[in-house]
Amino acid sequence: METARKNSLEEMNSTIPVPTSKAKFIRKLFAFSGPGALVAVGYMDPGNWITSIQGGAQYGYLLLSVVLISSLIAMLLQVMCAKLGIVTGMDLAQATKVLVGRRIAIILWITTELAIIATEMAEIIGSAIALNLLFNIPLLLGVIITVVDVILLLILLKFSIRKIEAVVFVLILTIFFIFLYEVILTKPNILLIIKSFIPHTDIITAHISGGESAFFIALGIVGATVMPHNLYLHSSLVQSRKYLRNDPLALEEAIRYATIDSNMQLCFSFIINCLLLILGASLFFGNHPEDIGRFAQLYNALQDHNIAGTIASSTLAKLFAIALLASGQNATITGTLASQIVMEGFVNLTLPLWQRRIINRLIAILPIIIGIYLWGEKGEVIEKLLVYTQVFLSLALPISMLPLLYLTSSKKIMGDFVNCKTFIITGWIANIILITLNIQLIIKTINMLLN
């Protein structure tokens, strides 16, 4: 495979030193830790929140198995991304362009940018709802206020990638502890939760009156959990570590620690997504079937003694809203970096970060403003739009997965670091299943629109 003419995220490439081979395990792990946190952010953005909450509210613990399977697939794919970036010195966008050629690369770039914009829409909606819950700011004004993210992001990106990773990790821990605390207070059925990690046929067949089918929400969970843009992001971020590019032992070590970092961080996102679903199930399952699983409703439930019982308090509700706002802001960082990576990798086009940020934000804001104009400031309508963005991500995922699986399974490209047979078989099975489910989803969506 030919070498890319330009390093991925060149300003960050090889900027983080790593200890020598004789250093202790903890020191090395600390040096390589960080990219996993930035990747994990994408697995716990507001899109994950609404799909997980709705899944729990409408179907109890049933969809926990979907969260588990999605998270395992995500771990597998992110390990492949890390291997690709470390071994080839190219991110997934650059490597895919070499594989498919310029014309197809342009199509893939457009599709991936749309997926990033869908993620951006989820972040905007989540932030606007959080501002509405915390300060009673109208949704339309909250959406406009999110443009300020541009300034905040540009200030943050002036710091080193290491400091950005640290800030993101602290925010992840904050979100984790908030929801762990709230779920403990709800006293969920632990035995039933454990049983629900085993897949059940009801995931395909279940449907409640006045709500989405379990299958539809399951696809939203997959789209929200396995994020297409994260595949490009991770393959680039791992190259920020200063390891020996031509030493097989150094490459092997970099892959090993990048794998540990990625899996540790994705375990946090898996637990957080489970906590969200469990919280939705504990507070809503069997209640208010005509309108369940919304952010505002969960916020109100946390301070309503008739629903949350003795745990109800305004403090818990505000913690929820603060975590939602933090989650949306976290996603801003990774979305912008991913957009820069796919633009440079697929079409060799580089824009200043402030321009890239403004363009993405304005494109993402437009359909939300139109939605608010047409339907008014109805939270349920806006949150339904958020669910549909996650379904789109699920549809876009195979476009990123197919090249990744092919590239990392090629002996010619990866050499001694080629995927093992287990990885290859598992990866292709996951891809085939996802594509099959997406075809069914398209059919169901068309039928729903026609009826």
MARMIKOL-512377 format. One record per residue (C-alpha): residue in three letters; x, y, z. Coordinates in pm, whole numbers, plus 50000, padded with zeros to 5 digits. Layout:
# residues N
ALAXYZ...
//
This chain:
# residues 451
MET500005000050000GLU501335034149908THR502225058650177ALA499965088250239ARG501465121550137LYS500435138050462ASN500185125850818SER496725123050968LEU496075152551204GLU499625163251129GLU499745189351406MET499165161751665ASN501045133051501SER503905118451714THR503605145851978ILE503125124052289PRO506325106552409VAL506105071052542PRO508455053952795THR511165029852686SER510484992652663LYS511914987653015ALA509345010453179LYS506664996153406PHE503264985853275ILE501375014253450ARG503675041153309LYS503295027752959LEU499555024052988PHE499285059853112ALA501335072252815PHE499165053852563SER495875061752739GLY493795090252603PRO492635082552248GLY490195057352395ALA488555084752603LEU487995106952300VAL486555077352112ALA484345066952406VAL482715101452405GLY480965092552080TYR479405062152247MET477695082252519ASP476425113252343PRO472795125752368GLY471815102152086ASN472705072652308TRP470775088152592ILE467445091552418THR467545057352250SER468595039852571ILE466025058352783GLN463245051152533GLY464315014952508GLY464095010852885ALA460905030952921GLN459005011752655TYR460444976652689GLY461994974453033TYR465344956453042LEU464694937652714LEU467174957652504LEU470144954552742SER471364925752525VAL471414949752227VAL473584974052425LEU475944945652515ILE476234932052159SER476684967152017SER479424974752269LEU481284942452190ILE481114950251818ALA482374985451894MET485344971752090LEU486244948351804LEU486034975951543GLN488005001251749VAL490824976051800MET490954971551422CYS491095009351378ALA493985012451623LYS495884984651444LEU495315000651104GLY496555034751215ILE499585021551402VAL500764996451139THR500115015950815GLY500645051350944MET497345061050778ASP493915067350919LEU490905048250783ALA489935076050541GLN493415077550386ALA493695039750361THR490215036550212LYS490975062649946VAL494085043249841LEU491935011949823VAL488895024749630GLY490225054249431ARG489355091149420ARG485805089749276ILE484405064449522ALA486315082049801ILE484305113849732ILE481035094549773LEU482265078850097TRP483385112850221ILE479925128050162THR478225098850338THR480585100750633GLU480165138450663LEU476385133250674ALA476875108050955ILE478995133551144ILE476295159951091ALA473695135351225THR475855131751535GLU476145169551552MET472355172551543ALA472085148951840GLU474585170152034ILE472725202551953ILE469345188352052GLY470735173952374SER472435206652468ALA469345227452384ILE467105204952594ALA469585206452883LEU469595244652869ASN465805244152863LEU465645221353166LEU468255240153367PHE467405276353283ASN463995274453108ILE465555287552786PRO463275281852482LEU464475253652257LEU464955276251955LEU467135300352153GLY469005270952306VAL469775257451960ILE471145291451855ILE473195294152175THR474995261752088VAL476855281351820VAL478955294152113ASP480445258952116VAL482615271051830ILE484435295752054LEU484765271352344LEU486135244052119LEU488695266551953ILE489955277552294LEU490235241352409LEU492025230052095LYS494815255052164PHE495915231852443SER497815199652379ILE495935168152285ARG496995153752620LYS495125180652814ILE492065176452594GLU492095139152669ALA492315146253042VAL489355170453036VAL487245145652841PHE488095117053079VAL487065137653382LEU483725145453215ILE483215108353139LEU483795099553503THR481385126953610ILE478625113353386PHE479335077953505PHE479065086053875ILE475925106953830PHE474015078553666LEU475445051653886TYR474215071054188GLU470765076754040VAL470335040553932ILE471355027854277LEU468645049754427THR465965034254201LYS466794999154333PRO466424980254002ASN465814942853973ILE469404929953952LEU468454894053866LEU466204905153581ILE468924928453454ILE471434899753438LYS468934877653252SER468244905553002PHE471814904552870ILE470764872452692PRO469094881352354HIS465374873852322THR463144870652013ASP460894898052153ILE463494922752030ILE462284915751674THR458564911151741ALA457654933852035HIS455634965251968ILE453624986452210SER450705008952125GLY451725045152088GLY455465037452079GLU458205026451842SER458794989351787ALA461524972951994PHE463334964751670PHE463305001251559ILE464725013151891ALA467264984551884LEU468564997551550GLY468735032251702ILE470785018251990VAL473165001751742GLY473485034251549ALA474065053851867THR476545028852010VAL478705019751710MET479565053851568PRO480875055351206HIS483005086451258ASN484735070651559LEU486355045051329TYR488135072851141LEU488905092251458HIS490565063551645SER492785053051353SER494185088351355LEU494415095851728VAL496585065351804GLN499275080751585SER499675109551830ARG501965086752036LYS505685088451958TYR506555051751906LEU509095037651656ARG507205034351329ASN509585009151171ASP510154986051469PRO507784955651476LEU508224952051853ALA507354988651908LEU504314985051682GLU503184954051870GLU503534972352201ALA501645002652071ILE498794980451951ARG498634962052284TYR498384993652494ALA496025010852248THR493764980252274ILE493754981452654ASP493055019052651SER490205015252402ASN488514986052577MET488775002352920GLN487125034352799LEU484455016152601CYS483604996352913PHE482745029753075SER480485039152783PHE478855004552791ILE478085007953162ILE476745043453116ASN474435032252833CYS473195003453049LEU472605027453338LEU470555050153112LEU468385021352992ILE467955008053346LEU467045042953471GLY464445046553197ALA463025012153278SER462965018153654LEU461085051053629PHE458925047053320PHE458275010853225GLY454535005653252ASN453855042853313HIS452565069553073PRO452495047152761GLU451275075752545ASP454445096552594ILE457435079952755GLY461165081152756ARG461765117952688PHE464515139052843ALA462075164152991GLN459915136453131LEU462865119153294TYR463985152653435ASN460535158653584ALA460275122853709LEU463465126553910GLN461715153154120ASP458225137754121HIS457535116754431ASN454625099254257ILE457075084154006ALA460545084054163GLY459265078354514THR461455088054805ILE464515094454585ALA462815123554407SER464595156954438SER465425187454230THR469125180654290LEU468935147054112ALA467085163153823LYS469665190753789LEU472495165353800PHE470825147453510ALA470545179553307ILE474155189353384ALA475355155053270LEU473315158852951LEU474885192752880ALA478385179252951SER477765149852721GLY476755172652436GLN479815194652477ASN482095164352489ALA480745152352155THR481605186052001ILE485345179352031THR485385145251868GLY482935154751593THR485125183351476LEU488315162651483ALA486615134151294SER485295157951031GLN488775171650974ILE490185136450944VAL487675124450683MET487975156350478GLU491775154750469GLY491835117150418PHE489195113550146VAL489575145749943ASN492885160950064LEU491065192750162THR492115211750474LEU490115239550634PRO490925259950945LEU489215244551247TRP487005274951305GLN485665272850949ARG485115235550974ARG483325240051306ILE481015267751185ILE480095249250863ASN479215217151049ARG477235235351314LEU475205256551070ILE474325226350853ALA473275206651160ILE471235235151308LEU469175241650994PRO466895210651002ILE466375214951378ILE465275251251336ILE462945240651052GLY461505213551275ILE460875238151559TYR459315262851312LEU456945236451169TRP455955218451490GLY456695244251757GLU458785238452065LYS457415203952134GLY460125184052307GLU458685150752192VAL458955160751824ILE462535172851857GLU463565141952051LYS461985119551785LEU464195137351531LEU467135128251754VAL466145091351740TYR466025092551359THR469565106651347GLN470725075651534VAL468945052651290PHE470735070451005LEU474055063651177SER473165026851184LEU472495027950809ALA475815045550744LEU477905022350958PRO478524994050704ILE480075019550465SER482855024350721MET482954988450846LEU483454971350509PRO486724989250416LEU488014985750773LEU487434948150779TYR488964943550435LEU492044964650509THR492864949150845SER492244913950710SER494724918450424LYS498114902250477LYS499554924850207ILE498504956250394MET498914945950758GLY501774920650732ASP502254901451057PHE499564922851222VAL496734910251000ASN493474901051177CYS493294865951317LYS490634842451179THR488394848151480PHE488424885751422ILE487784881551051ILE484854857551094THR483294877351379GLY483704910051191TRP482074897550873ILE479214881151062ALA478554913751245ASN478614932850917ILE476244908850743ILE473814909351035LEU473864947251051ILE473274951150677THR470384926150694LEU468814944650986ASN469204977750805ILE467364964450500GLN464504953850726LEU464594988050893ILE464295005750556ILE461284984150466LYS459624990750802THR460275028350777ILE458825030150423ASN455725010650532MET455325033650834LEU455505064750612LEU453045050250357ASN450565040950630
//
